[in-house]
Amino acid sequence: MKDSYTLIVNGREKEWNDKTISFEQVVELAFGTIQNNGRTAYTVTYTRGNNDKPQGSMVAGDVVKVKHKMIFNVTATDKS
């Protein structure tokens, strides 16, 4: 049986069916796609995470363990 979690991404509930989530997967949950155009920078922060790291930030390539009702805030910045 797969684990199912409700994550809060930019204020919206999203269902997630894995014990971990990557930086790229969080961005895709937030925006539907990830722009690899060299101009868009993403910032990911989280709270209400697992006890070993209940809050923090993520950069490309990072993976964190998820927890039910974990909160992610994702912003996209254009480096124009």
N, CA, C and O of each residue as an XYZ file, in Angstrom:
320
protein
N       0.845     -1.193      0.000
C       0.000      0.000      0.000
C       0.884      1.248      0.000
O       1.824      1.361      0.787
N       0.571      2.155     -0.873
C       1.335      3.403     -0.939
C       0.838      4.385      0.104
O      -0.352      4.441      0.415
N       1.769      5.154      0.636
C       1.396      6.215      1.559
C       0.825      7.384      0.770
O       1.273      7.679     -0.338
N      -0.165      8.042      1.353
C      -0.750      9.210      0.713
C      -0.677     10.377      1.688
O      -1.015     10.242      2.864
N      -0.238     11.509      1.193
C      -0.074     12.698      2.022
C      -0.810     13.866      1.376
O      -0.896     13.967      0.153
N      -1.335     14.742      2.222
C      -1.866     16.003      1.739
C      -0.810     17.057      2.037
O      -0.468     17.297      3.195
N      -0.300     17.680      0.987
C       0.690     18.747      1.136
C       0.016     20.071      0.834
O      -0.895     20.133      0.008
N       0.451     21.119      1.490
C      -0.057     22.468      1.226
C       1.020     23.187      0.412
O       2.100     23.484      0.922
N       0.714     23.466     -0.862
C       1.674     24.120     -1.757
C       1.077     25.456     -2.179
O       0.057     25.509     -2.868
N       1.732     26.535     -1.754
C       1.238     27.892     -2.032
C      -0.229     28.044     -1.630
O      -1.022     28.649     -2.352
N      -0.579     27.489     -0.470
C      -1.926     27.650      0.079
C      -2.957     26.679     -0.469
O      -4.112     26.718     -0.047
N      -2.574     25.807     -1.400
C      -3.520     24.853     -1.987
C      -3.150     23.435     -1.589
O      -1.974     23.072     -1.572
N      -4.168     22.630     -1.266
C      -3.925     21.235     -0.916
C      -3.612     20.426     -2.164
O      -4.301     20.528     -3.179
N      -2.558     19.620     -2.069
C      -2.141     18.740     -3.171
C      -1.932     17.347     -2.590
O      -1.339     17.197     -1.521
N      -2.418     16.333     -3.293
C      -2.199     14.962     -2.857
C      -0.828     14.493     -3.352
O      -0.435     14.791     -4.480
N      -0.104     13.757     -2.499
C       1.208     13.239     -2.848
C       1.298     11.804     -2.376
O       0.894     11.499     -1.253
N       1.820     10.913     -3.210
C       1.840      9.487     -2.895
C       3.236      8.900     -2.758
O       3.481      7.766     -3.169
N       4.146      9.666     -2.183
C       5.503      9.171     -1.983
C       6.005      9.702     -0.644
O       5.509     10.711     -0.142
N       6.999      9.013     -0.067
C       7.526      9.430      1.237
C       8.489     10.604      1.130
O       8.807     11.242      2.133
N       8.958     10.895     -0.097
C       9.878     12.006     -0.305
C       9.390     12.843     -1.486
O       8.581     12.394     -2.299
N       9.906     14.076     -1.557
C       9.592     14.949     -2.687
C      10.846     15.751     -3.026
O      11.588     16.168     -2.137
N      11.071     15.961     -4.313
C      12.253     16.713     -4.750
C      11.888     18.181     -4.980
O      10.717     18.539     -5.104
N      12.906     18.998     -5.033
C      12.738     20.423     -5.334
C      11.936     20.590     -6.623
O      10.994     21.381     -6.676
N      12.315     19.840     -7.666
C      11.656     19.961     -8.963
C      10.187     19.541     -8.885
O       9.329     20.162     -9.513
N       9.898     18.495     -8.121
C       8.503     18.038     -7.974
C       7.649     19.071     -7.239
O       6.479     19.256     -7.574
N       8.227     19.745     -6.237
C       7.493     20.805     -5.525
C       7.155     21.945     -6.485
O       6.033     22.450     -6.486
N       8.135     22.349     -7.305
C       7.900     23.428     -8.276
C       6.794     23.023     -9.251
O       5.930     23.835     -9.580
N       6.817     21.769     -9.715
C       5.785     21.306    -10.638
C       4.408     21.280     -9.979
O       3.410     21.593    -10.629
N       4.337     20.911     -8.699
C       3.050     20.963     -7.994
C       2.550     22.407     -7.901
O       1.350     22.658     -8.008
N       3.460     23.341     -7.705
C       3.078     24.742     -7.535
C       2.637     25.381     -8.847
O       1.637     26.098     -8.884
N       3.377     25.126     -9.921
C       3.154     25.854    -11.174
C       2.731     24.984    -12.356
O       2.451     25.503    -13.436
N       2.684     23.664    -12.158
C       2.279     22.770    -13.233
C       3.420     22.362    -14.143
O       3.354     21.323    -14.800
N       4.466     23.176    -14.186
C       5.640     22.895    -15.010
C       6.828     23.636    -14.412
O       6.669     24.544    -13.596
N       8.009     23.234    -14.830
C       9.213     23.932    -14.371
C       9.899     24.521    -15.604
O      10.115     23.817    -16.591
N      10.236     25.791    -15.550
C      10.874     26.476    -16.676
C      12.388     26.307    -16.561
O      12.997     26.769    -15.595
N      12.986     25.651    -17.536
C      14.444     25.504    -17.563
C      15.029     26.418    -18.632
O      15.812     25.987    -19.479
N      14.636     27.685    -18.575
C      15.042     28.629    -19.613
C      16.259     29.467    -19.223
O      16.702     30.311    -20.003
N      16.796     29.245    -18.039
C      17.955     30.007    -17.602
C      17.614     31.386    -17.062
O      18.481     32.068    -16.515
N      16.358     31.808    -17.209
C      15.937     33.131    -16.718
C      15.077     33.038    -15.470
O      14.991     34.001    -14.709
N      14.435     31.890    -15.245
C      13.518     31.766    -14.122
C      14.209     31.057    -12.962
O      14.725     29.950    -13.112
N      14.209     31.711    -11.810
C      14.781     31.123    -10.595
C      13.642     30.804     -9.639
O      12.710     31.595     -9.489
N      13.717     29.655     -8.998
C      12.678     29.232     -8.062
C      13.225     29.219     -6.644
O      14.372     28.844     -6.405
N      12.383     29.635     -5.712
C      12.706     29.575     -4.300
C      11.673     28.683     -3.634
O      10.472     28.909     -3.782
N      12.127     27.668     -2.899
C      11.229     26.751     -2.199
C      11.589     26.755     -0.720
O      12.733     26.497     -0.349
N      10.604     27.050      0.117
C      10.769     26.929      1.561
C       9.661     26.040      2.084
O       8.614     25.901      1.451
N       9.891     25.436      3.246
C       8.870     24.570      3.822
C       8.850     24.685      5.343
O       9.843     25.038      5.980
N       7.679     24.374      5.900
C       7.490     24.304      7.346
C       6.637     23.078      7.646
O       6.086     22.451      6.740
N       6.537     22.748      8.920
C       5.767     21.584      9.385
C       6.290     20.286      8.802
O       5.526     19.360      8.529
N       7.615     20.227      8.611
C       8.244     19.019      8.080
C       8.529     18.004      9.171
O       8.063     18.148     10.301
N       9.296     16.978      8.831
C       9.642     15.928      9.775
C      10.473     16.472     10.928
O      11.106     17.523     10.818
N      10.457     15.740     12.032
C      11.123     16.187     13.259
C      12.612     16.441     13.084
O      13.168     17.315     13.751
N      13.278     15.686     12.189
C      14.712     15.893     12.020
C      15.030     17.200     11.296
O      16.125     17.742     11.447
N      14.079     17.707     10.510
C      14.261     18.998      9.829
C      12.886     19.612      9.581
O      12.379     19.549      8.461
N      12.274     20.207     10.610
C      10.889     20.688     10.490
C      10.695     21.889      9.574
O       9.575     22.150      9.134
N      11.763     22.625      9.278
C      11.624     23.753      8.359
C      12.948     24.000      7.665
O      14.017     23.638      8.158
N      12.842     24.632      6.501
C      14.069     24.907      5.772
C      13.768     25.354      4.365
O      12.635     25.697      4.026
N      14.813     25.343      3.545
C      14.656     25.718      2.151
C      15.261     24.614      1.292
O      16.053     23.798      1.763
N      14.869     24.611      0.025
C      15.349     23.601     -0.906
C      15.966     24.290     -2.113
O      15.541     25.373     -2.514
N      16.972     23.645     -2.683
C      17.562     24.093     -3.939
C      17.496     22.931     -4.920
O      17.234     21.793     -4.529
N      17.733     23.220     -6.187
C      17.662     22.192     -7.227
C      18.453     20.961     -6.814
O      19.599     21.063     -6.375
N      17.836     19.804     -6.959
C      18.486     18.545     -6.602
C      18.175     18.056     -5.203
O      18.420     16.888     -4.901
N      17.640     18.914     -4.331
C      17.306     18.507     -2.962
C      16.086     17.597     -2.927
O      15.195     17.693     -3.772
N      16.063     16.707     -1.930
C      14.920     15.833     -1.674
C      14.673     15.847     -0.174
O      15.616     15.742      0.611
N      13.404     15.978      0.237
C      13.061     15.941      1.661
C      11.979     14.898      1.900
O      11.207     14.563      1.002
N      11.939     14.387      3.139
C      10.858     13.498      3.551
C       9.605     14.339      3.739
O       9.674     15.458      4.249
N       8.455     13.800      3.327
C       7.217     14.557      3.483
C       6.463     14.106      4.720
O       6.693     13.021      5.254
N       5.569     14.956      5.156
C       4.726     14.713      6.316
C       3.341     15.253      5.973
O       3.221     16.251      5.263
N       2.296     14.597      6.477
C       0.928     15.040      6.207
C       0.757     16.499      6.638
O       1.131     16.877      7.748
N       0.190     17.310      5.748
C      -0.070     18.737      5.970
C       1.207     19.581      6.018
O       1.205     20.686      6.562
N       2.289     19.058      5.451
C       3.527     19.832      5.336
C       3.261     21.018      4.407
O       2.530     20.886      3.426
N       3.847     22.161      4.711
C       3.581     23.388      3.959
C       4.800     23.777      3.131
O       5.914     23.873      3.646
N       4.566     24.001      1.826
C       5.612     24.464      0.917
C       5.208     25.804      0.339
O       4.056     25.995     -0.053
N       6.151     26.733      0.284
C       5.947     28.016     -0.389
C       6.947     28.092     -1.530
O       8.154     27.949     -1.335
N       6.415     28.321     -2.733
C       7.252     28.330     -3.929
C       7.052     29.661     -4.650
O       5.919     30.075     -4.898
N       8.146     30.321     -4.981
C       8.065     31.552     -5.762
C       8.960     31.412     -6.988
O       9.994     30.744     -6.951
N       8.545     32.050     -8.062
C       9.343     32.089     -9.297
C       9.752     33.536     -9.529
O       8.933     34.449     -9.432
N      11.028     33.733     -9.837
C      11.559     35.064    -10.094
C      12.200     35.083    -11.473
O      12.988     34.203    -11.821
N      11.851     36.098    -12.249
C      12.452     36.256    -13.580
C      13.735     37.061    -13.440
O      13.721     38.182    -12.930
N      14.840     36.487    -13.891
C      16.144     37.160    -13.777
C      16.379     38.083    -14.962
O      17.425     37.997    -15.606
N      15.430     38.964    -15.266
C      15.591     39.819    -16.438
C      16.572     40.940    -16.194
O      16.817     41.750    -17.088
